[in-house]
């Protein structure tokens, strides 16, 4: 199946590890020109080296997307160097899971800054240019934590919920201008963020990470956690011409755990 991504300019935030890195590899295999953005140049270089070993060429641009000016500058530089951005996949930033006893105003602000504003800052300069050209696709990797409350993910869950609303709002506002915006909500996925969440839950409950993971896995109808590559495959589809009539969608990828309509 031709996904129509050959030669497309794809920007992936948070591309240095986890789901973002898996997305970079997936788009590169489809023939896209991929520019990975992350805060750490060292992590980006490691990701580029890893993908080079697989015969894939990743371009990298370091930027702290919690800074709106830095986000605008890096997006402008990417378009100057590589051409108009056709696809933006947001995967940068993760709100730290915090036990309730440790949750304070600072932690709440940090959660919004780390997850919500990194996405908003990346979207703002890109979506307007896409609209001016009459085409573009944005895929926001958000998380089921915005739909299902978790005592150690209050700040991050609130950021995820806000991102879902903003994404659907953007989809509605820009549909008539040829820009599609969709959301993927991963559940438990085998990344470093999964390990961080298990550590926070272990501090809050006194249980071992292994026991906590076993309980979480038992609650998933498919009987296992997701792999980053599985999330990436759906991101590629949503960004492709094969999903040309899909916008404003929020797709759960939690193995069937959240049985809600």
Phi and psi in degrees as GROMACS dihedral restraints (atoms count N, CA, C in turn):
[ dihedral_restraints ]
;  ai    aj    ak    al  type     phi  dphi    fc
    3     4     5     6     1   -82.7    20    10
    4     5     6     7     1   115.9    20    10
    6     7     8     9     1   -87.9    20    10
    7     8     9    10     1    -2.7    20    10
    9    10    11    12     1    68.4    20    10
   10    11    12    13     1    30.3    20    10
   12    13    14    15     1  -107.4    20    10
   13    14    15    16     1    -3.4    20    10
   15    16    17    18     1   -60.2    20    10
   16    17    18    19     1   125.3    20    10
   18    19    20    21     1    79.1    20    10
   19    20    21    22     1    -4.3    20    10
   21    22    23    24     1   -70.9    20    10
   22    23    24    25     1   145.2    20    10
   24    25    26    27     1   -89.1    20    10
   25    26    27    28     1   116.9    20    10
   27    28    29    30     1  -120.5    20    10
   28    29    30    31     1   124.6    20    10
   30    31    32    33     1  -105.8    20    10
   31    32    33    34     1   128.7    20    10
   33    34    35    36     1  -122.4    20    10
   34    35    36    37     1   116.8    20    10
   36    37    38    39     1   -85.9    20    10
   37    38    39    40     1   148.1    20    10
   39    40    41    42     1    70.7    20    10
   40    41    42    43     1    32.0    20    10
   42    43    44    45     1   -82.9    20    10
   43    44    45    46     1    -0.1    20    10
   45    46    47    48     1   -84.4    20    10
   46    47    48    49     1   -11.5    20    10
   48    49    50    51     1  -163.9    20    10
   49    50    51    52     1   169.3    20    10
   51    52    53    54     1    58.2    20    10
   52    53    54    55     1  -137.9    20    10
   54    55    56    57     1   -63.8    20    10
   55    56    57    58     1   -38.4    20    10
   57    58    59    60     1   -60.5    20    10
   58    59    60    61     1   -43.3    20    10
   60    61    62    63     1   -65.6    20    10
   61    62    63    64     1   -40.1    20    10
   63    64    65    66     1   -63.3    20    10
   64    65    66    67     1   -38.0    20    10
   66    67    68    69     1   -64.5    20    10
   67    68    69    70     1   -42.5    20    10
   69    70    71    72     1   -58.1    20    10
   70    71    72    73     1   -46.4    20    10
   72    73    74    75     1   -62.8    20    10
   73    74    75    76     1   -41.8    20    10
   75    76    77    78     1   -65.6    20    10
   76    77    78    79     1   -43.7    20    10
   78    79    80    81     1   -68.5    20    10
   79    80    81    82     1   -37.6    20    10
   81    82    83    84     1   -62.3    20    10
   82    83    84    85     1   -38.8    20    10
   84    85    86    87     1   -66.5    20    10
   85    86    87    88     1   -20.9    20    10
   87    88    89    90     1   -88.3    20    10
   88    89    90    91     1     2.9    20    10
   90    91    92    93     1    90.1    20    10
   91    92    93    94     1     9.6    20    10
   93    94    95    96     1   -77.9    20    10
   94    95    96    97     1   157.7    20    10
   96    97    98    99     1   -91.7    20    10
   97    98    99   100     1   115.4    20    10
   99   100   101   102     1  -111.4    20    10
  100   101   102   103     1   130.0    20    10
  102   103   104   105     1  -114.5    20    10
  103   104   105   106     1   118.5    20    10
  105   106   107   108     1   -94.7    20    10
  106   107   108   109     1   133.0    20    10
  108   109   110   111     1  -118.1    20    10
  109   110   111   112     1   134.0    20    10
  111   112   113   114     1  -158.7    20    10
  112   113   114   115     1   168.0    20    10
  114   115   116   117     1   -73.3    20    10
  115   116   117   118     1   -37.7    20    10
  117   118   119   120     1   -98.1    20    10
  118   119   120   121     1   119.5    20    10
  120   121   122   123     1   -66.0    20    10
  121   122   123   124     1   -35.0    20    10
  123   124   125   126     1   -60.8    20    10
  124   125   126   127     1   -44.2    20    10
  126   127   128   129     1   -67.3    20    10
  127   128   129   130     1   -37.6    20    10
  129   130   131   132     1   -64.5    20    10
  130   131   132   133     1   -41.7    20    10
  132   133   134   135     1   -64.7    20    10
  133   134   135   136     1   -37.6    20    10
  135   136   137   138     1   -64.8    20    10
  136   137   138   139     1   -41.1    20    10
  138   139   140   141     1   -64.4    20    10
  139   140   141   142     1   -43.3    20    10
  141   142   143   144     1   -61.9    20    10
  142   143   144   145     1   -41.1    20    10
  144   145   146   147     1   -63.5    20    10
  145   146   147   148     1   -42.5    20    10
  147   148   149   150     1   -61.6    20    10
  148   149   150   151     1   -46.5    20    10
  150   151   152   153     1   -70.1    20    10
  151   152   153   154     1   -34.0    20    10
  153   154   155   156     1   -59.9    20    10
  154   155   156   157     1   -36.2    20    10
  156   157   158   159     1   -65.1    20    10
  157   158   159   160     1   -19.2    20    10
  159   160   161   162     1   -98.7    20    10
  160   161   162   163     1     9.3    20    10
  162   163   164   165     1    79.8    20    10
  163   164   165   166     1    22.3    20    10
  165   166   167   168     1  -118.3    20    10
  166   167   168   169     1   139.5    20    10
  168   169   170   171     1  -108.2    20    10
  169   170   171   172     1   110.6    20    10
  171   172   173   174     1  -103.1    20    10
  172   173   174   175     1   128.3    20    10
  174   175   176   177     1   -88.6    20    10
  175   176   177   178     1   146.0    20    10
  177   178   179   180     1  -130.3    20    10
  178   179   180   181     1   147.5    20    10
  180   181   182   183     1  -142.6    20    10
  181   182   183   184     1   112.8    20    10
  183   184   185   186     1   -76.9    20    10
  184   185   186   187     1   139.1    20    10
  186   187   188   189     1  -165.3    20    10
  187   188   189   190     1   143.7    20    10
  189   190   191   192     1   -93.7    20    10
  190   191   192   193     1   101.4    20    10
  192   193   194   195     1   -76.8    20    10
  193   194   195   196     1    -3.2    20    10
  195   196   197   198     1   -71.9    20    10
  196   197   198   199     1   -14.0    20    10
  198   199   200   201     1   -99.9    20    10
  199   200   201   202     1   114.1    20    10
  201   202   203   204     1   -62.8    20    10
  202   203   204   205     1   -35.6    20    10
  204   205   206   207     1   -67.5    20    10
  205   206   207   208     1   -43.5    20    10
  207   208   209   210     1   -61.8    20    10
  208   209   210   211     1   -37.4    20    10
  210   211   212   213     1   -65.0    20    10
  211   212   213   214     1   -44.0    20    10
  213   214   215   216     1   -64.8    20    10
  214   215   216   217     1   -42.0    20    10
  216   217   218   219     1   -63.4    20    10
  217   218   219   220     1   -44.2    20    10
  219   220   221   222     1   -68.8    20    10
  220   221   222   223     1   -37.2    20    10
  222   223   224   225     1   -66.8    20    10
  223   224   225   226     1   -39.0    20    10
  225   226   227   228     1   -65.2    20    10
  226   227   228   229     1   -40.4    20    10
  228   229   230   231     1   -65.3    20    10
  229   230   231   232     1   -39.2    20    10
  231   232   233   234     1   -62.6    20    10
  232   233   234   235     1   -44.5    20    10
  234   235   236   237     1   -67.5    20    10
  235   236   237   238     1   -35.2    20    10
  237   238   239   240     1   -64.7    20    10
  238   239   240   241     1   -38.7    20    10
  240   241   242   243     1   -86.5    20    10
  241   242   243   244     1   -32.8    20    10
  243   244   245   246     1  -122.3    20    10
  244   245   246   247     1   -11.0    20    10
  246   247   248   249     1   104.0    20    10
  247   248   249   250     1   175.5    20    10
  249   250   251   252     1   -56.4    20    10
  250   251   252   253     1   139.7    20    10
  252   253   254   255     1   -77.8    20    10
  253   254   255   256     1   120.9    20    10
  255   256   257   258     1   -89.2    20    10
  256   257   258   259     1   -35.5    20    10
  258   259   260   261     1  -137.0    20    10
  259   260   261   262     1   135.5    20    10
  261   262   263   264     1  -121.8    20    10
  262   263   264   265     1   123.4    20    10
  264   265   266   267     1  -113.9    20    10
  265   266   267   268     1   117.1    20    10
  267   268   269   270     1   -96.4    20    10
  268   269   270   271     1   119.5    20    10
  270   271   272   273     1  -141.3    20    10
  271   272   273   274     1    11.0    20    10
  273   274   275   276     1   -84.4    20    10
  274   275   276   277     1   145.0    20    10
  276   277   278   279     1    86.1    20    10
  277   278   279   280     1   135.7    20    10
  279   280   281   282     1  -142.4    20    10
  280   281   282   283     1   126.6    20    10
  282   283   284   285     1   -74.2    20    10
  283   284   285   286     1   128.0    20    10
  285   286   287   288     1   -66.4    20    10
  286   287   288   289     1   132.0    20    10
  288   289   290   291     1   -72.2    20    10
  289   290   291   292     1   132.6    20    10
  291   292   293   294     1  -133.9    20    10
  292   293   294   295     1   122.7    20    10
  294   295   296   297     1   -57.4    20    10
  295   296   297   298     1   145.8    20    10
  297   298   299   300     1   -52.2    20    10
  298   299   300   301     1   -35.9    20    10
  300   301   302   303     1   -66.1    20    10
  301   302   303   304     1   -20.7    20    10
  303   304   305   306     1  -101.5    20    10
  304   305   306   307     1    -2.1    20    10
  306   307   308   309     1   -81.5    20    10
  307   308   309   310     1   123.5    20    10
  309   310   311   312     1  -140.0    20    10
  310   311   312   313     1  -176.5    20    10
  312   313   314   315     1   -59.9    20    10
  313   314   315   316     1   -38.6    20    10
  315   316   317   318     1   -61.8    20    10
  316   317   318   319     1   -44.3    20    10
  318   319   320   321     1   -65.1    20    10
  319   320   321   322     1   -37.1    20    10
  321   322   323   324     1   -67.0    20    10
  322   323   324   325     1   -44.1    20    10
  324   325   326   327     1   -64.2    20    10
  325   326   327   328     1   -40.9    20    10
  327   328   329   330     1   -62.8    20    10
  328   329   330   331     1   -36.8    20    10
  330   331   332   333     1   -64.6    20    10
  331   332   333   334     1   -44.7    20    10
  333   334   335   336     1   -66.9    20    10
  334   335   336   337     1   -40.2    20    10
  336   337   338   339     1   -65.6    20    10
  337   338   339   340     1   -41.1    20    10
  339   340   341   342     1   -71.8    20    10
  340   341   342   343     1   -37.0    20    10
  342   343   344   345     1  -109.2    20    10
  343   344   345   346     1   -54.7    20    10
  345   346   347   348     1   -67.7    20    10
  346   347   348   349     1   -52.8    20    10
  348   349   350   351     1   -73.3    20    10
  349   350   351   352     1   -28.1    20    10
  351   352   353   354     1   -60.7    20    10
  352   353   354   355     1   -39.9    20    10
  354   355   356   357     1   -70.4    20    10
  355   356   357   358     1   -46.4    20    10
  357   358   359   360     1   -61.9    20    10
  358   359   360   361     1   -40.9    20    10
  360   361   362   363     1   -65.9    20    10
  361   362   363   364     1   -34.5    20    10
  363   364   365   366     1   -74.1    20    10
  364   365   366   367     1   -38.8    20    10
  366   367   368   369     1   -69.1    20    10
  367   368   369   370     1   -42.1    20    10
  369   370   371   372     1   -52.3    20    10
  370   371   372   373     1   -53.5    20    10
  372   373   374   375     1   -74.9    20    10
  373   374   375   376     1   -21.3    20    10
  375   376   377   378     1   -84.0    20    10
  376   377   378   379     1   -45.4    20    10
  378   379   380   381     1   -65.9    20    10
  379   380   381   382     1   -33.4    20    10
  381   382   383   384     1   -66.7    20    10
  382   383   384   385     1   -40.0    20    10
  384   385   386   387     1   -70.0    20    10
  385   386   387   388     1   -38.7    20    10
  387   388   389   390     1   -59.5    20    10
  388   389   390   391     1   -45.6    20    10
  390   391   392   393     1   -62.4    20    10
  391   392   393   394     1   -39.2    20    10
  393   394   395   396     1   -64.0    20    10
  394   395   396   397     1   -31.1    20    10
  396   397   398   399     1   -87.8    20    10
  397   398   399   400     1   -13.7    20    10
  399   400   401   402     1    81.4    20    10
  400   401   402   403     1    19.5    20    10
  402   403   404   405     1  -164.0    20    10
  403   404   405   406     1   155.1    20    10
  405   406   407   408     1   154.9    20    10
  406   407   408   409     1   158.2    20    10
  408   409   410   411     1  -138.2    20    10
  409   410   411   412     1   135.8    20    10
  411   412   413   414     1  -124.1    20    10
  412   413   414   415     1   131.4    20    10
  414   415   416   417     1  -122.2    20    10
  415   416   417   418     1   119.8    20    10
  417   418   419   420     1  -103.4    20    10
  418   419   420   421     1   118.5    20    10
  420   421   422   423     1   -86.7    20    10
  421   422   423   424     1   106.4    20    10
  423   424   425   426     1  -107.0    20    10
  424   425   426   427     1   -80.3    20    10
  426   427   428   429     1   139.1    20    10
  427   428   429   430     1   142.6    20    10
  429   430   431   432     1   -67.2    20    10
  430   431   432   433     1   -12.1    20    10
  432   433   434   435     1   -61.5    20    10
  433   434   435   436     1   -15.9    20    10
  435   436   437   438     1   -82.9    20    10
  436   437   438   439     1    -9.0    20    10
  438   439   440   441     1  -114.0    20    10
  439   440   441   442     1   -17.3    20    10
  441   442   443   444     1  -133.7    20    10
  442   443   444   445     1   115.0    20    10
  444   445   446   447     1   -64.9    20    10
  445   446   447   448     1   141.5    20    10
  447   448   449   450     1  -137.4    20    10
  448   449   450   451     1   130.7    20    10
  450   451   452   453     1   -61.8    20    10
  451   452   453   454     1   -26.2    20    10
  453   454   455   456     1  -100.3    20    10
  454   455   456   457     1    10.8    20    10
  456   457   458   459     1  -136.7    20    10
  457   458   459   460     1    38.8    20    10
  459   460   461   462     1   -68.2    20    10
  460   461   462   463     1   -50.7    20    10
  462   463   464   465     1   -63.6    20    10
  463   464   465   466     1   -47.7    20    10
  465   466   467   468     1   -66.6    20    10
  466   467   468   469     1   -37.4    20    10
  468   469   470   471     1   -64.2    20    10
  469   470   471   472     1   -39.0    20    10
  471   472   473   474     1   -64.5    20    10
  472   473   474   475     1   -40.0    20    10
  474   475   476   477     1   -63.9    20    10
  475   476   477   478     1   -40.9    20    10
  477   478   479   480     1   -64.2    20    10
  478   479   480   481     1   -42.3    20    10
  480   481   482   483     1   -62.3    20    10
  481   482   483   484     1   -42.0    20    10
  483   484   485   486     1   -63.9    20    10
  484   485   486   487     1   -38.1    20    10
  486   487   488   489     1   -66.1    20    10
  487   488   489   490     1   -37.7    20    10
  489   490   491   492     1   -62.8    20    10
  490   491   492   493     1   -46.2    20    10
  492   493   494   495     1   -62.5    20    10
  493   494   495   496     1   -45.9    20    10
  495   496   497   498     1   -63.0    20    10
  496   497   498   499     1   -39.0    20    10
  498   499   500   501     1   -63.5    20    10
  499   500   501   502     1   -45.5    20    10
  501   502   503   504     1   -67.9    20    10
  502   503   504   505     1   -35.0    20    10
  504   505   506   507     1   -62.4    20    10
  505   506   507   508     1   -45.5    20    10
  507   508   509   510     1   -61.8    20    10
  508   509   510   511     1   -42.1    20    10
  510   511   512   513     1   -58.2    20    10
  511   512   513   514     1   -43.1    20    10
  513   514   515   516     1   -67.8    20    10
  514   515   516   517     1   -43.0    20    10
  516   517   518   519     1   -68.0    20    10
  517   518   519   520     1   -33.2    20    10
  519   520   521   522     1  -110.5    20    10
  520   521   522   523     1     3.5    20    10
  522   523   524   525     1   -59.0    20    10
  523   524   525   526     1   -41.5    20    10
  525   526   527   528     1   -70.0    20    10
  526   527   528   529     1    -8.8    20    10
  528   529   530   531     1  -108.5    20    10
  529   530   531   532     1    14.0    20    10
  531   532   533   534     1    84.0    20    10
  532   533   534   535     1    12.8    20    10
  534   535   536   537     1  -109.5    20    10
  535   536   537   538     1   127.1    20    10
  537   538   539   540     1  -105.8    20    10
  538   539   540   541     1   140.4    20    10
  540   541   542   543     1  -132.0    20    10
  541   542   543   544     1   124.2    20    10
  543   544   545   546     1  -134.9    20    10
  544   545   546   547     1   163.0    20    10
  546   547   548   549     1  -125.6    20    10
  547   548   549   550     1   139.5    20    10
  549   550   551   552     1  -114.4    20    10
  550   551   552   553     1   130.8    20    10
  552   553   554   555     1  -111.7    20    10
  553   554   555   556     1    91.1    20    10
  555   556   557   558     1   -69.4    20    10
  556   557   558   559     1   147.7    20    10
  558   559   560   561     1   -90.2    20    10
  559   560   561   562     1  -143.1    20    10
  561   562   563   564     1   -65.2    20    10
  562   563   564   565     1   122.1    20    10
  564   565   566   567     1  -129.2    20    10
  565   566   567   568     1   143.5    20    10
  567   568   569   570     1   -74.4    20    10
  568   569   570   571     1    82.0    20    10
  570   571   572   573     1  -137.3    20    10
  571   572   573   574     1   177.8    20    10
  573   574   575   576     1   -63.5    20    10
  574   575   576   577     1   -27.6    20    10
  576   577   578   579     1   -67.5    20    10
  577   578   579   580     1   -32.7    20    10
  579   580   581   582     1   -62.4    20    10
  580   581   582   583     1   -43.1    20    10
  582   583   584   585     1   -63.4    20    10
  583   584   585   586     1   -40.7    20    10
  585   586   587   588     1   -62.2    20    10
  586   587   588   589     1   -42.7    20    10
  588   589   590   591     1   -63.9    20    10
  589   590   591   592     1   -39.7    20    10
  591   592   593   594     1   -65.5    20    10
  592   593   594   595     1   -37.8    20    10
  594   595   596   597     1   -65.1    20    10
  595   596   597   598     1   -40.7    20    10
  597   598   599   600     1   -65.5    20    10
  598   599   600   601     1   -42.0    20    10
  600   601   602   603     1   -66.1    20    10
  601   602   603   604     1   -35.5    20    10
  603   604   605   606     1   -65.0    20    10
  604   605   606   607     1   -40.1    20    10
  606   607   608   609     1   -66.0    20    10
  607   608   609   610     1   -36.8    20    10
  609   610   611   612     1   -74.9    20    10
  610   611   612   613     1   -31.2    20    10
  612   613   614   615     1  -110.0    20    10
  613   614   615   616     1   -18.8    20    10
  615   616   617   618     1    79.6    20    10
  616   617   618   619     1     4.2    20    10
  618   619   620   621     1   -91.6    20    10
  619   620   621   622     1   161.7    20    10
  621   622   623   624     1   -77.1    20    10
  622   623   624   625     1   155.5    20    10
  624   625   626   627     1   -61.6    20    10
  625   626   627   628     1   -37.7    20    10
  627   628   629   630     1   -63.4    20    10
  628   629   630   631     1   -42.6    20    10
  630   631   632   633     1   -67.2    20    10
  631   632   633   634     1   -40.2    20    10
  633   634   635   636     1   -64.5    20    10
  634   635   636   637     1   -41.5    20    10
  636   637   638   639     1   -65.6    20    10
  637   638   639   640     1   -38.3    20    10
  639   640   641   642     1   -62.8    20    10
  640   641   642   643     1   -39.7    20    10
  642   643   644   645     1   -66.3    20    10
  643   644   645   646     1   -44.8    20    10
  645   646   647   648     1   -62.4    20    10
  646   647   648   649     1   -42.7    20    10
  648   649   650   651     1   -64.9    20    10
  649   650   651   652     1   -37.7    20    10
  651   652   653   654     1   -64.6    20    10
  652   653   654   655     1   -23.9    20    10
  654   655   656   657     1   -84.4    20    10
  655   656   657   658     1    -6.2    20    10
  657   658   659   660     1   -95.5    20    10
  658   659   660   661     1   118.0    20    10
  660   661   662   663     1   -54.4    20    10
  661   662   663   664     1   -34.9    20    10
  663   664   665   666     1   -74.6    20    10
  664   665   666   667     1    -9.7    20    10
  666   667   668   669     1    78.3    20    10
  667   668   669   670     1    16.3    20    10
  669   670   671   672     1  -160.4    20    10
  670   671   672   673     1   164.1    20    10
  672   673   674   675     1   -83.4    20    10
  673   674   675   676     1   164.5    20    10
  675   676   677   678     1   -79.5    20    10
  676   677   678   679     1   154.4    20    10
  678   679   680   681     1   -99.2    20    10
  679   680   681   682     1   145.6    20    10
  681   682   683   684     1   -54.5    20    10
  682   683   684   685     1   -35.1    20    10
  684   685   686   687     1   -64.1    20    10
  685   686   687   688     1   -29.4    20    10
  687   688   689   690     1   -69.5    20    10
  688   689   690   691     1   -38.0    20    10
  690   691   692   693     1   -66.9    20    10
  691   692   693   694     1   -42.1    20    10
  693   694   695   696     1   -61.0    20    10
  694   695   696   697     1   -38.6    20    10
  696   697   698   699     1   -60.4    20    10
  697   698   699   700     1   -38.9    20    10
  699   700   701   702     1   -72.6    20    10
  700   701   702   703     1   -36.7    20    10
  702   703   704   705     1   -60.9    20    10
  703   704   705   706     1   -42.7    20    10
  705   706   707   708     1   -61.5    20    10
  706   707   708   709     1   -44.5    20    10
  708   709   710   711     1   -61.2    20    10
  709   710   711   712     1   -47.5    20    10
  711   712   713   714     1   -62.1    20    10
  712   713   714   715     1   -30.9    20    10
  714   715   716   717     1   -82.8    20    10
  715   716   717   718     1   -12.2    20    10
  717   718   719   720     1   -87.7    20    10
  718   719   720   721     1   169.4    20    10
  720   721   722   723     1   -67.5    20    10
  721   722   723   724     1   -18.6    20    10
  723   724   725   726     1   -71.0    20    10
  724   725   726   727     1   -15.9    20    10
  726   727   728   729     1  -110.2    20    10
  727   728   729   730     1    33.4    20    10
  729   730   731   732     1   -64.4    20    10
  730   731   732   733     1   -17.7    20    10
  732   733   734   735     1  -109.9    20    10
  733   734   735   736     1    18.3    20    10
  735   736   737   738     1  -110.3    20    10
  736   737   738   739     1   116.1    20    10
  738   739   740   741     1  -152.2    20    10
  739   740   741   742     1   149.7    20    10
  741   742   743   744     1    73.4    20    10
  742   743   744   745     1    14.7    20    10
  744   745   746   747     1   -86.9    20    10
  745   746   747   748     1   143.9    20    10
  747   748   749   750     1  -120.7    20    10
  748   749   750   751     1   108.6    20    10
  750   751   752   753     1  -103.7    20    10
  751   752   753   754     1   114.9    20    10
  753   754   755   756     1   -76.3    20    10
  754   755   756   757     1   137.4    20    10
  756   757   758   759     1  -132.0    20    10
  757   758   759   760     1    70.3    20    10
  759   760   761   762     1  -123.7    20    10
  760   761   762   763     1    21.5    20    10
  762   763   764   765     1    69.0    20    10
  763   764   765   766     1    18.5    20    10
  765   766   767   768     1    89.5    20    10
  766   767   768   769     1     9.2    20    10
  768   769   770   771     1   -65.4    20    10
  769   770   771   772     1   -43.1    20    10
  771   772   773   774     1   -90.1    20    10
  772   773   774   775     1    94.5    20    10
  774   775   776   777     1   -84.0    20    10
  775   776   777   778     1    69.1    20    10
  777   778   779   780     1  -128.0    20    10
  778   779   780   781     1   148.5    20    10
